């Protein structure tokens, strides 16, 4: 078992697999190559990172990170402008608005009202 004895010449960023009479080397996720030589994949340069358009991608050894740009908040994959109202549905079916404004989104308000109407209709139907 060349993998166990250390006789395999796999790259430090590769996984060794023992085979009958030999071994194979395969580069780990985030690296490319033949297993004997593995190079970091720059997911930011290839576009594989899929960060939000309002985020900065940073390549790391074997991976990447996304961080929202100034003026935006989120996880880097989804970034929203700061100061935009957010709505959350509470346990009783009510809505809570945080942030400034909120009246400038008539479609959102309409959808919330439709959702509330469906909720009440189903609730009333269950009481009969």
C-alpha positions as CSV (number, residue, x, y, z in Angstrom):
1,X,0.0,0.0,0.0
2,X,2.0,2.9,-1.3
3,X,-0.5,5.4,0.1
4,X,0.0,4.2,3.7
5,X,3.7,3.9,3.5
6,X,4.2,7.3,1.9
7,X,5.8,5.9,-1.2
8,X,3.2,7.4,-3.5
9,X,4.3,10.7,-5.1
10,X,0.9,12.4,-4.9
11,X,0.7,16.2,-4.5
12,X,-0.1,17.5,-1.0
13,X,-3.4,18.7,-2.5
14,X,-4.3,15.3,-3.9
15,X,-5.8,12.1,-2.5
16,X,-4.0,8.8,-2.9
17,X,-6.1,5.7,-3.6
18,X,-4.5,2.3,-3.2
19,X,-5.2,-0.1,-6.1
20,X,-4.1,-3.7,-6.7
21,X,-0.5,-3.5,-7.5
22,X,-0.3,0.3,-7.4
23,X,-2.0,3.6,-6.6
24,X,-3.7,6.6,-8.1
25,X,-3.6,10.2,-7.3
26,X,-6.5,12.6,-7.8
27,X,-6.4,16.4,-7.1
28,X,-8.7,17.5,-4.3
29,X,-11.7,19.8,-4.9
30,X,-10.6,23.3,-5.8
31,X,-7.4,22.0,-7.5
32,X,-6.6,20.7,-11.0
33,X,-3.9,18.6,-12.4
34,X,-2.8,15.0,-12.8
35,X,-2.7,14.2,-9.0
36,X,1.1,14.3,-8.9
37,X,1.0,18.0,-9.6
38,X,-2.1,20.0,-8.5
39,X,-2.6,23.7,-9.0
40,X,-5.2,25.9,-7.3
41,X,-8.3,26.7,-9.4
42,X,-9.1,30.4,-9.3
43,X,-12.9,30.2,-9.1
44,X,-13.1,34.0,-9.2
45,X,-11.3,34.2,-12.6
46,X,-13.3,31.2,-14.1
47,X,-16.6,32.5,-12.9
48,X,-17.3,29.3,-11.0
49,X,-17.6,31.2,-7.7
50,X,-21.1,32.6,-8.6
51,X,-20.8,35.6,-6.2
52,X,-23.4,38.3,-6.4
53,X,-22.8,41.1,-8.9
54,X,-22.5,43.4,-5.9
55,X,-19.9,41.3,-4.1
56,X,-16.1,40.8,-4.3
57,X,-14.7,37.4,-4.9
58,X,-11.5,36.4,-3.2
59,X,-9.6,33.3,-4.3
60,X,-8.3,31.1,-1.5
61,X,-6.2,28.0,-1.5
62,X,-8.6,25.3,-2.8
63,X,-11.6,27.5,-2.6
64,X,-13.0,31.1,-2.6
65,X,-15.0,33.5,-0.6
66,X,-17.6,36.1,-1.5
67,X,-18.2,39.3,0.5
68,X,-20.8,42.0,-0.2
69,X,-19.5,45.3,-1.4
70,X,-19.8,48.5,0.7
71,X,-23.4,49.6,0.8
72,X,-24.7,46.1,0.5
73,X,-25.4,43.3,3.0
74,X,-25.8,39.6,2.7
75,X,-23.8,36.4,2.4
76,X,-21.8,37.3,-0.7
77,X,-23.9,35.1,-2.9
78,X,-27.0,37.3,-2.4
79,X,-26.4,41.0,-1.6
80,X,-29.1,43.5,-1.0
81,X,-28.7,47.3,-0.8
82,X,-28.5,48.4,2.8
83,X,-31.5,50.5,4.0
84,X,-34.0,48.6,1.8
85,X,-37.0,47.5,3.9
86,X,-37.2,43.8,4.7
87,X,-40.4,42.0,5.6
88,X,-40.7,38.9,7.7
89,X,-43.7,36.7,8.3
90,X,-44.4,36.2,12.0
91,X,-45.9,33.1,13.6
92,X,-49.5,34.5,13.6
93,X,-49.4,35.3,9.9
94,X,-48.8,39.0,10.5
95,X,-46.1,41.0,8.8
96,X,-43.4,43.2,10.2
97,X,-41.6,45.9,8.2
98,X,-38.1,47.1,9.1
99,X,-36.1,49.8,7.4
100,X,-37.3,53.0,5.8
101,X,-40.2,53.3,3.5
102,X,-42.0,50.2,2.3
103,X,-44.8,51.8,0.4
104,X,-43.0,52.0,-2.8
105,X,-43.5,48.4,-3.7
106,X,-47.1,48.0,-4.8
107,X,-46.6,44.5,-6.2
108,X,-45.0,43.3,-3.0
109,X,-47.9,44.8,-1.0
110,X,-50.5,43.2,-3.3
111,X,-48.8,39.8,-3.0
112,X,-48.7,40.1,0.8
113,X,-52.4,41.0,0.9
114,X,-53.3,38.0,-1.4
115,X,-51.2,35.7,0.9
116,X,-53.0,37.0,4.0
117,X,-56.4,36.5,2.3
118,X,-55.6,32.9,1.4
119,X,-54.4,32.3,4.9
120,X,-57.6,33.6,6.4
121,X,-59.7,31.7,3.9
122,X,-58.0,28.4,4.7
123,X,-58.2,29.2,8.4
124,X,-62.0,29.8,8.2
125,X,-62.5,26.7,6.1
126,X,-60.8,24.6,8.8
127,X,-63.1,25.9,11.5
128,X,-66.3,24.6,9.7
